[in-house]
Amino acid sequence: MPSRRPGVCRGDRGDRGQVAIEFVGMVPMILLLVAAVWECVLIGYAFSLAGNAADEAARAGAVKGDAACAAAAREHIGGAWNLRVVCEESGDIYRAKVTLAIPVLYPGLNFGEIDGTGGASLEKEAE
């Protein structure tokens, strides 16, 4: 007499194909998670760029003035980041404020702004 496994009939296919169905159902979730992580990376990178550009701009402006301040801020940042720079003296401190657009999935498609500020002591010649 042939042995039969319990719960399996002749025409029953069991769980065949279940993994494929679950994978197809999870692909959108996985893609959304990857997009969210990528967006967090871009926002962090934008913060880093803004802070570094503001520091570089403030150092250059403290030594050479406003034109050098703006040029130093633009030196390492591409045009897709919609850079704005404000340079000013504030007492004995030269301040720079850099504003970058927050990208959505890639620089160029933006939804907000990030500010970076920097300051440096003014370089004055001895009198």
Secondary structure, DSSP 8 states (H G I E B T S, - for coil): -----TT--TT--TTTTHHHHHHHHHHHHHHHHHHHHHHHHHHHHHHHHHHHHHHHHHHHHHHH-HHHHHHHHHTT--GGG--EEEEEEETTEEEEEEEEEEESSSTTSEEEEEEEEEEEE------
